[in-house]
Amino acid sequence: MATSRRIGTRSKAELATAYHEAVHALLAVLEGIRIHQVNVIGGKGYDERVLHDPVVKRSNKQRLETGDISPTLRMQIEAHARVALAGTIAQKKFDPGSLRSYHSTTDNKNAVDLINCLTASVRETEARLNLLSVQAEQRLKIHWPAVRRFVPILLEKRRISGTETKTLLTSLL
């Protein structure tokens, strides 16, 4: 007997995407990263993402190029990498079968690019990424109930401003 790929009125793919983006937003809020907008508008217009402040602002570009990375900048880089890694972790937690290799390609590349600014070898990059993944998983484990309450709101609205996202997530924590 075939099983439906729909849960209620939402497909598993829509739900998986919403969990993925909701957790990016949650981690950004927890890390103190300003969010501009959260979108889960699928289909032909395809716009599923969390828009937030970049870690590498103009003032930091020269510091990264010269390797002059302060402890504060290092923590910001690590925070952004945790946010990038968190979406895939959430999607796996929601429905391991929903994850496709292309779902995490951009997020993983972003995390690797960020951490490469801090490391001197592939081995060190992999070790830091593993640690950041564990940290993201632990935060997700603690705050999963808030994610589960935020996802239906995100699916209903489809696009939420950064201010409203922060307010909603903060109230759900």
N, C-alpha and C positions, 0 to 999 in steps of 0.2 A: 504494500500500500504506500503510495507516495505521500510525503508529508508536505504541508504548506510551508512556503518560505515567508509567509506573512504572520505577524503576531498582532492580533487586533487589526487595525487598519494600517499598520506599518510593516514594511518588509524587514527582514533580518538585516539586509544591507543598509537600509536607512537607520535602523537602530544602532548597528555597529559603527556607522559613520558618526552618529550623534554622540555615542560614548567616546569615540576617539577624540572628537573636537571638544567635548565637554571637559575631558580630563586635561587637554592642553590648556583650556581656560582656567580650570581649577588650580593647576600647578602654577600658572602664571600669577594668579591672585595670591597663592600661598608664598610665592617667591618675591612678591612685591613688584612684579613687572606690569607696567601699565598696558591694559588691553584697549584697543580701539574698537574692535568689533568681532563678534563670533557669528559665523555663517554655516548653515547646513542646507544650502539650496542646491539640490541635486538636479539631475536631468540635463537637458540640452544646454542650459545656462551655466551649469556646473560651477558652483562657488562654495566649496566646503573648506573652511579654514578659520584660524584664529589670527587676527591681525594684532600685533603688539609692538611695543617699542623695540627697536633693534638694540642688540648689545654693543655693537660696534658703531658708536656715534662718531661724528667727525673728530671730536676731541680725543678719541681713543685710537684712531687709525694709525697715527704715527707711532704711538706707544707699542701697538702690536707689531708693526713693521720692524721696530728696533729691539723688540723683546723686552721692553721696559713695562712689565705688567705688575701693577700694584696688587696687594692682597684684595683690595676692594674690587678691582677689575676682574681678577681671577674668580672671585665668588660670583660676580655677575655672569661671567662666561659659563661657569658650572651651572648656575641657575637656569640659564637659557638652554643649555644642553639637556638638563633634566626635563624641562618643558617639552623639548623636541622628542625625547625618548618616551614620554608618558603616554602619548596617543596609542602607540602600538601595544603597550602593556595593557591599557584599558580595553582595547579591542579584543585582545587575546582573552582577557578576563571575562568579558561579556559573552563572546562566542568564538572560541579558538578556531572553528571552521570557517569563520568569516574573513580571516586574514589572508590576503594575497601578497606576494612579494612586492608588487608595485605600490601597495598601500603605505609601506614604511620607507620606501627608497628616499624620498625627499627629506623626511624627518631624520633618518639615520645619517644622511649626507650632511645635513645641517649640524647635527651633534658632533660628528667626526671633524668637520671643518672648524668648529668652535674649539674643541679639545686639542686639535693639532696646534693651535696657537700656544698651548701651555706645555706641550710635551716635546721630547727629543727623540722618541723612537716609536715604532709601531706597537711594540710591546707595552710601553707606558700608556699610549693612547688607548689600547684595548683594556688595560687595567683600570684606567680612569672611567672609561665608558661603562665597564661592568659595575664599578662602584656607584656611579650616578644612576644606573638602571636599578640597582638594589634600593637606593635611596628613593627613587621615584616610586617603585613598587610599595615601599613601606608607607609613603605618604598616601598613596592610592588606597592601600588596605585600611588605613585609619579613616579616610574620608569617603569611602565607597558609598555609604548611605546618602551623603549629600549629592554625589554624582547621580545616583539613581533617582533622586528627587528633581535634579536639574534637567536631566535628559528630556522628560516630557514637555517641560517649559520651552526648551530649545527647539524641539520638534514642532511645537505649536507656533512659535513665533518665527522660526526659520532664520531670522537675523536679529541679533541683540547687540545694542551698543555696548561699548566697553564699560561705561559707568553703570548701566543697568546690570551687566554681567557681574561686576564686582559686588554690587548691592545684593543681587540675588544669591550669589554663591556665599557671600559672607553671612547672610541670614540663614542659609541652609547648613552651615558648619556647626 
